[in-house]
Amino acid sequence: MNFDGISEFVYVAETSSFTQAAKRLDISTAHVSRRVTALEQRLNIKLLYRTTRKVSLTQEGQLFFQHCRNLVDGVEEAERLVTNLQQKPQGHIKLTAPVTYGEQKVLPLINNFIQQHSEVNVSAYLSNQNVDLVEQGFDLAIRLGKLADSTLMAKKLGTRTNYLCASPLYLEKYGMPHSLSELSDHSCLLGTLDYWRFNEAGKEKTIKVSGALRYNNGTGLTDAALKGLGIVQLPDYYVKEDIAKGNLIPLLRQFQEPEEGIWAVYPHNRQLSPKIRTLVDYLDEHLKP
């Protein structure tokens, strides 16, 4: 069987770009284009729509890609299995994580990891935006909550819980809400969204809330709640310590959302790299509840 052009086609299909595919394969864009064109001619099928702005799959190309992706994965896995058995983690890792979770949880663990694996170096970019890992050349992302459907690999590292809470000072002054409908009578400290999520009778329920403060920063919202400025809904890593100390009081626990996942996400071609595999296993071990 002739495999010429298969890997080039798969990477073009994944990245929607001949240029990005060439970068991943470390060959010229012209070479990628020639190989894909030759593949189409050999099959006598148009696999890709090409414009000056975009590359996309034809219907036949989509079907062909689904099978070829598994084929390329199998070859890459076989190659890495035989070449990586004796390799130790080494080289550069470029990763991204949410800002506060990255500061509090991920970066300290990366520092510990580097102490144990001196031949690995890491660049970390903290952002609350879901960056395109393939397009921007990231090896790994830490993501929170529900994952969007994609061709990326994912491993669950742990969970987080959102808490609705307020300070004793606020509750003494304004009283404690006993139902979701009562939240409209309270000062709610807003993040980037206009609503909060709850669980009612086993189903997700969103409640539109309002208040005098809106921050895109959980630390600022926590401080506002501690100072009695309103009710807040935040993940556990912002408020868990203050809840334990009694500085914040959990509210409406009967409507609390189920735990959400904390994930390591990475492109297919990173899954068996010793440096990525070892780091993901390390994070998995230390981020489990």
C-alpha positions as CSV (number, residue, x, y, z in Angstrom):
1,M,0.0,0.0,0.0
2,N,1.2,3.5,-0.8
3,F,1.3,5.8,2.2
4,D,2.8,8.8,0.4
5,G,1.0,12.0,1.4
6,I,-1.1,10.5,4.2
7,S,0.6,12.2,7.1
8,E,0.8,15.5,5.1
9,F,-3.0,15.3,4.4
10,V,-3.8,14.6,8.1
11,Y,-1.9,17.5,9.4
12,V,-3.4,19.9,6.8
13,A,-6.8,18.6,7.8
14,E,-6.1,19.1,11.5
15,T,-4.7,22.6,11.2
16,S,-6.7,23.9,8.2
17,S,-3.4,25.2,6.9
18,F,-0.6,23.9,4.6
19,T,1.8,26.3,6.4
20,Q,1.0,25.0,9.9
21,A,1.2,21.4,8.7
22,A,4.6,22.1,7.2
23,K,5.8,23.5,10.6
24,R,4.6,20.4,12.4
25,L,6.3,18.1,10.0
26,D,9.4,20.3,9.7
27,I,9.3,20.4,5.9
28,S,8.5,23.1,3.4
29,T,4.9,24.2,2.6
30,A,5.5,23.5,-1.1
31,H,6.5,19.9,-0.3
32,V,3.3,19.4,1.8
33,S,1.2,20.9,-1.1
34,R,2.9,18.6,-3.7
35,R,2.4,15.5,-1.6
36,V,-1.3,16.2,-0.9
37,T,-1.9,17.1,-4.6
38,A,-0.2,13.8,-5.6
39,L,-2.4,11.9,-3.1
40,E,-5.6,13.4,-4.6
41,Q,-4.4,12.6,-8.1
42,R,-3.6,9.0,-7.0
43,L,-7.1,8.6,-5.4
44,N,-8.8,10.6,-8.2
45,I,-10.7,12.4,-5.4
46,K,-10.7,16.0,-4.3
47,L,-10.0,15.9,-0.5
48,L,-9.6,19.6,0.2
49,Y,-11.2,22.9,-0.7
50,R,-8.5,25.5,-1.1
51,T,-8.9,29.3,-1.1
52,T,-6.5,32.1,-0.3
53,R,-8.0,32.4,3.2
54,K,-9.0,28.9,4.2
55,V,-8.5,25.2,3.7
56,S,-11.4,22.8,4.5
57,L,-12.3,19.2,3.9
58,T,-14.6,18.0,1.2
59,Q,-17.2,15.4,2.2
60,E,-14.9,12.7,0.8
61,G,-11.9,14.3,2.6
62,Q,-13.7,14.2,5.9
63,L,-14.4,10.4,5.6
64,F,-10.8,9.8,4.4
65,F,-9.4,11.9,7.3
66,Q,-11.3,9.9,9.9
67,H,-9.6,6.7,8.8
68,C,-6.2,8.3,8.1
69,R,-6.0,9.9,11.5
70,N,-6.2,6.5,13.2
71,L,-3.6,5.2,10.7
72,V,-1.1,8.1,11.5
73,D,-1.8,7.8,15.2
74,G,-0.9,4.1,15.1
75,V,2.4,4.8,13.2
76,E,3.4,7.6,15.5
77,E,2.6,5.6,18.6
78,A,4.6,2.7,17.3
79,E,7.6,4.9,16.5
80,R,7.4,6.6,19.9
81,L,7.1,3.3,21.8
82,V,10.3,1.9,20.3
83,T,12.3,5.2,20.5
84,N,11.1,6.5,23.9
85,L,11.5,3.4,26.0
86,Q,14.9,4.4,27.1
87,Q,14.4,8.2,26.9
88,K,14.0,10.3,30.0
89,P,12.0,13.6,30.0
90,Q,13.9,16.3,28.3
91,G,13.4,19.4,26.1
92,H,11.0,22.3,26.1
93,I,7.3,22.3,27.2
94,K,5.0,25.2,26.3
95,L,1.8,25.1,28.3
96,T,-1.1,27.3,29.2
97,A,-3.5,27.4,32.2
98,P,-6.2,29.6,33.7
99,V,-4.7,32.6,35.6
100,T,-5.6,32.0,39.3
101,Y,-5.7,28.2,39.1
102,G,-2.3,28.3,37.4
103,E,-0.9,30.7,40.0
104,Q,-2.2,28.7,43.0
105,K,-2.0,25.1,41.8
106,V,-0.2,24.5,38.5
107,L,3.0,26.7,38.6
108,P,4.1,25.5,42.1
109,L,3.8,21.9,40.9
110,I,5.7,22.8,37.7
111,N,8.5,24.2,39.9
112,N,8.6,20.9,41.9
113,F,8.6,18.9,38.6
114,I,11.6,20.9,37.3
115,Q,13.5,20.2,40.4
116,Q,13.1,16.5,39.7
117,H,13.7,16.7,35.9
118,S,16.5,19.2,35.3
119,E,16.6,18.5,31.5
120,V,13.1,19.8,31.0
121,N,12.4,23.5,30.6
122,V,8.9,25.1,30.7
123,S,7.3,28.2,29.3
124,A,3.9,28.8,31.0
125,Y,1.3,31.3,29.7
126,L,-1.6,32.0,32.1
127,S,-4.8,33.1,30.4
128,N,-8.5,32.6,30.9
129,Q,-9.0,32.3,27.2
130,N,-9.0,28.9,25.5
131,V,-6.1,29.3,23.1
132,D,-5.7,27.1,20.0
133,L,-3.0,24.7,21.0
134,V,-2.1,23.5,17.5
135,E,-2.1,26.9,15.9
136,Q,-0.1,28.6,18.7
137,G,2.3,25.7,19.2
138,F,1.3,24.7,22.8
139,D,2.2,21.2,24.0
140,L,-0.3,21.2,26.9
141,A,-3.2,23.1,28.4
142,I,-4.9,22.8,31.8
143,R,-8.6,23.5,31.4
144,L,-11.5,23.7,33.9
145,G,-15.1,22.6,33.6
146,K,-16.8,21.2,30.5
147,L,-14.6,20.6,27.5
148,A,-15.6,21.6,24.0
149,D,-15.6,18.8,21.4
150,S,-12.3,18.7,19.6
151,T,-9.7,16.4,18.2
152,L,-7.5,17.1,21.2
153,M,-6.6,14.4,23.8
154,A,-7.7,14.9,27.4
155,K,-7.0,13.4,30.8
156,K,-9.0,14.2,33.9
157,L,-6.6,15.4,36.7
158,G,-9.1,16.3,39.4
159,T,-12.3,18.2,40.1
160,R,-13.5,21.6,41.4
161,T,-16.7,22.7,43.1
162,N,-18.4,26.1,42.8
163,Y,-19.5,27.6,46.1
164,L,-22.2,30.3,46.7
165,C,-21.2,32.2,49.8
166,A,-21.2,35.4,51.7
167,S,-19.6,36.8,54.8
168,P,-21.2,36.7,58.3
169,L,-21.2,40.6,58.1
170,Y,-23.3,40.6,55.0
171,L,-25.7,37.9,56.2
172,E,-26.2,39.7,59.5
173,K,-27.2,42.9,57.7
174,Y,-29.2,41.5,54.8
175,G,-30.2,38.0,55.9
176,M,-29.6,34.6,54.3
177,P,-31.4,33.6,51.1
178,H,-33.4,30.3,51.4
179,S,-34.4,29.9,47.7
180,L,-32.9,30.7,44.3
181,S,-35.6,33.2,43.7
182,E,-34.5,35.3,46.7
183,L,-31.1,36.0,45.0
184,S,-32.8,38.8,43.1
185,D,-33.2,40.6,46.4
186,H,-29.5,40.5,47.2
187,S,-26.4,42.2,46.1
188,C,-24.6,39.7,43.9
189,L,-20.9,40.1,43.1
190,L,-20.5,39.4,39.4
191,G,-17.7,37.9,37.3
192,T,-17.6,37.8,33.6
193,L,-21.1,36.3,33.3
194,D,-24.5,37.7,34.1
195,Y,-25.8,34.4,35.5
196,W,-24.9,31.7,38.1
197,R,-25.3,28.0,37.7
198,F,-27.1,25.7,40.0
199,N,-28.5,22.2,40.2
200,E,-32.2,21.8,40.8
201,A,-33.8,18.4,40.9
202,G,-30.9,16.9,39.0
203,K,-30.9,19.5,36.2
204,E,-28.7,22.4,35.5
205,K,-30.4,25.7,36.2
206,T,-29.1,29.2,35.5
207,I,-30.1,32.3,37.5
208,K,-29.6,35.8,36.1
209,V,-28.1,38.0,38.9
210,S,-27.2,41.6,39.3
211,G,-25.1,43.8,41.7
212,A,-23.0,46.9,42.0
213,L,-19.6,45.1,41.4
214,R,-18.4,43.2,38.3
215,Y,-14.8,42.0,38.2
216,N,-13.1,39.6,35.9
217,N,-10.9,38.5,38.8
218,G,-11.8,35.9,41.4
219,T,-9.4,37.3,44.0
220,G,-11.0,40.7,43.8
221,L,-14.5,39.1,44.1
222,T,-13.4,37.1,47.1
223,D,-12.1,40.2,48.8
224,A,-15.4,42.0,48.2
225,A,-17.3,39.1,49.7
226,L,-15.1,39.0,52.8
227,K,-15.8,42.8,53.2
228,G,-19.5,42.2,53.2
229,L,-20.2,43.7,49.8
230,G,-22.4,40.9,48.6
231,I,-22.9,37.2,47.7
232,V,-20.5,35.5,45.4
233,Q,-20.2,32.2,43.4
234,L,-16.6,31.1,43.0
235,P,-14.6,27.8,42.6
236,D,-13.3,26.2,45.7
237,Y,-9.7,27.2,45.3
238,Y,-10.8,30.9,45.9
239,V,-13.0,30.4,48.9
240,K,-12.3,27.0,50.5
241,E,-9.8,28.3,53.1
242,D,-12.1,31.2,54.2
243,I,-15.1,28.8,54.4
244,A,-13.1,26.5,56.7
245,K,-12.2,29.5,58.9
246,G,-15.8,30.8,59.0
247,N,-14.9,34.0,57.1
248,L,-17.4,33.0,54.4
249,I,-20.6,31.0,54.8
250,P,-21.8,28.6,52.1
251,L,-25.3,29.2,50.9
252,L,-28.1,27.2,49.2
253,R,-26.0,24.0,49.3
254,Q,-29.0,22.0,48.2
255,F,-28.7,23.7,44.8
256,Q,-24.9,23.4,44.5
257,E,-23.6,22.2,41.1
258,P,-21.9,18.8,40.8
259,E,-18.2,18.8,40.7
260,E,-16.5,19.9,37.4
261,G,-13.5,18.4,35.8
262,I,-9.9,19.7,35.8
263,W,-8.3,18.5,32.6
264,A,-4.9,18.1,30.9
265,V,-5.5,18.7,27.2
266,Y,-2.9,18.1,24.5
267,P,-2.6,17.5,20.7
268,H,-2.5,13.9,19.4
269,N,1.1,14.0,18.5
270,R,2.2,14.9,22.1
271,Q,0.5,12.1,23.9
272,L,3.4,9.7,24.2
273,S,6.3,12.2,24.4
274,P,8.2,11.3,27.5
275,K,8.3,14.9,28.8
276,I,4.5,15.4,28.3
277,R,3.6,12.0,29.6
278,T,5.7,12.4,32.7
279,L,4.4,15.9,33.4
280,V,0.8,14.9,33.0
281,D,1.3,11.9,35.2
282,Y,2.9,14.2,37.8
283,L,0.1,16.7,37.7
284,D,-2.5,13.8,37.9
285,E,-0.8,12.5,41.0
286,H,-0.7,15.8,42.8
287,L,-4.0,17.4,41.7
288,K,-6.2,14.5,42.7
289,P,-8.5,15.4,45.6
